[in-house]
Amino acid sequence: MKSSSDNFDSRKLALQGLLGEPLLPASWRSRPRSLVALMALYESNHRRLGALAGELRSVDGLHRSSVQGDVELELRVTERSPYTTMLQLTYVFSDDGSVPNAPDMEVRVYHDARLAEAHSWADTHEHPLLRGWRQHAGLDLDQRWARNMMLNKWLEYCLERGHGFTRLRASP
């Protein structure tokens, strides 16, 4: 079993790898908001999610992360198959459900391809920025861009805040 210092060291190394991500040379050029660029965004999501949660193939159950000055972050595995895992990722504003969780995203991880796609998010949003993104995303490709840009920036924010997951309990 890994110690908490081992988990911290692995997250620290993963975060250092992410810091160099913008400096990686691209062997191809893609149009912004194209399918090719969207796949590159999925790859970046996978890297960031891996830095937050560790080895994504082995993540199971329910995990929570608490850091001082930020809302508790929750990751729950909702579905698993040999090549994919479906996760729910959200902030928990209250344990009693009096305040809805947000952004309440479902993320599908494609293990062999090393991609993570923001599959869906809450039907309605209280936050004006999330509502705005939702309203401007009309076409399917635009919706995918909006969800995955949100996921990418949110994962980056969570890592900068120091979030990382610990085992809370196994799925039933």
C-alpha positions in Angstrom: 0.0 0.0 0.0 1.3 3.4 -0.9 1.9 6.0 1.8 0.5 9.5 1.6 4.0 10.8 0.9 4.3 8.4 -2.1 0.9 9.7 -3.4 2.1 13.3 -2.9 5.4 12.6 -4.7 3.6 11.0 -7.7 1.1 13.9 -8.0 4.0 16.4 -7.7 5.9 14.6 -10.6 2.7 14.5 -12.7 2.1 18.2 -12.1 5.6 19.0 -13.1 5.0 17.0 -16.3 1.9 19.1 -16.9 3.8 22.4 -16.5 5.9 21.4 -19.6 2.8 20.4 -21.6 2.5 23.7 -23.5 6.2 23.4 -24.6 5.7 20.0 -26.3 6.3 20.3 -30.0 3.3 19.4 -32.2 4.1 17.3 -35.3 0.8 18.4 -36.9 -1.3 21.5 -37.1 -5.0 21.5 -36.5 -7.7 24.1 -36.9 -9.1 25.5 -33.6 -12.3 23.8 -32.6 -11.7 20.9 -35.1 -12.1 17.3 -34.3 -8.3 16.8 -34.3 -7.9 19.6 -31.8 -10.7 18.2 -29.7 -8.9 14.9 -29.5 -5.8 16.8 -28.3 -7.9 18.4 -25.6 -9.1 14.9 -24.5 -5.5 13.8 -24.2 -4.7 16.9 -22.1 -7.8 16.0 -19.9 -6.4 12.5 -19.4 -3.0 13.9 -18.3 -4.6 16.3 -15.8 -7.1 13.7 -14.5 -4.2 11.2 -14.0 -2.2 13.9 -12.1 -5.3 14.4 -9.8 -6.3 10.7 -9.4 -3.3 8.6 -10.1 -3.4 5.5 -12.3 -6.9 5.8 -13.9 -7.2 2.1 -14.8 -7.2 1.2 -11.1 -9.4 4.0 -9.7 -12.4 2.5 -8.1 -15.1 3.5 -5.7 -15.6 7.0 -4.2 -12.8 9.4 -3.5 -12.8 12.9 -1.9 -10.2 15.6 -1.8 -10.2 18.5 0.7 -7.8 21.4 0.7 -7.9 24.5 2.9 -9.8 27.3 1.3 -11.6 25.3 -1.4 -14.8 23.2 -1.7 -14.5 19.4 -1.3 -14.0 17.6 -4.6 -15.5 14.2 -5.2 -14.7 11.5 -7.8 -17.0 8.5 -8.1 -16.5 5.5 -10.5 -20.0 4.8 -11.9 -19.2 2.3 -14.7 -16.2 0.2 -15.6 -15.4 -2.0 -18.7 -12.1 -3.4 -19.8 -11.2 -0.4 -21.9 -13.2 2.5 -20.4 -14.2 3.9 -17.1 -17.0 6.4 -16.4 -16.4 8.8 -13.5 -18.5 11.4 -11.9 -16.5 14.5 -10.8 -18.1 17.3 -8.8 -17.8 19.8 -6.0 -19.7 18.9 -2.9 -21.2 22.0 -1.5 -23.1 20.3 1.3 -23.3 16.7 2.5 -27.0 16.9 3.1 -27.9 17.9 -0.5 -29.3 21.3 0.5 -27.0 22.9 -2.1 -26.7 21.1 -5.4 -23.3 19.7 -6.5 -21.7 21.4 -9.4 -20.6 21.2 -12.1 -21.5 17.5 -11.7 -19.6 16.2 -14.7 -19.5 12.7 -16.1 -16.1 11.9 -17.6 -15.4 8.8 -19.8 -11.8 7.6 -19.6 -10.5 5.6 -22.7 -7.6 3.7 -21.1 -5.9 2.4 -24.2 -6.1 5.7 -26.1 -5.2 7.7 -23.0 -8.1 10.1 -23.5 -10.7 11.6 -21.1 -13.9 13.1 -22.4 -16.3 15.2 -20.5 -19.3 13.1 -21.5 -22.0 15.2 -19.9 -22.6 17.8 -17.2 -25.6 18.9 -15.2 -28.7 19.9 -17.2 -28.9 23.3 -15.5 -26.3 25.5 -13.9 -26.6 28.1 -11.2 -23.2 29.7 -12.0 -23.5 32.3 -14.8 -20.3 31.3 -16.6 -21.5 27.7 -16.8 -24.9 28.8 -18.0 -23.3 31.0 -20.7 -21.2 28.1 -22.0 -24.2 25.9 -22.1 -26.3 28.5 -24.0 -23.6 29.1 -26.7 -23.0 25.5 -27.4 -25.5 24.6 -30.1 -23.9 22.0 -32.3 -22.6 18.7 -31.0 -19.0 19.6 -31.7 -19.5 22.9 -29.9 -21.1 21.2 -26.9 -18.1 18.8 -26.7 -15.7 21.8 -26.9 -17.6 23.7 -24.2 -17.7 20.6 -21.8 -14.1 19.6 -22.4 -12.6 23.1 -22.2 -14.5 23.5 -18.9 -13.1 20.1 -17.6 -9.6 21.0 -18.7 -9.5 24.4 -17.0 -11.3 22.9 -13.9 -8.7 20.1 -13.6 -5.9 22.6 -14.0 -7.5 24.7 -11.2 -7.9 21.7 -8.9 -4.3 20.7 -9.3 -3.1 24.2 -8.7 -5.2 24.3 -5.5 -3.5 21.1 -4.3 -6.4 18.6 -4.8 -5.6 14.9 -5.0 -7.8 11.9 -4.1 -7.7 9.5 -1.2 -9.8 6.3 -0.9 -13.1 6.9 1.0 -15.0 3.7 0.3 -15.4 1.0 -2.3 -18.4 1.0 -4.7 -21.2 -1.4 -3.7 
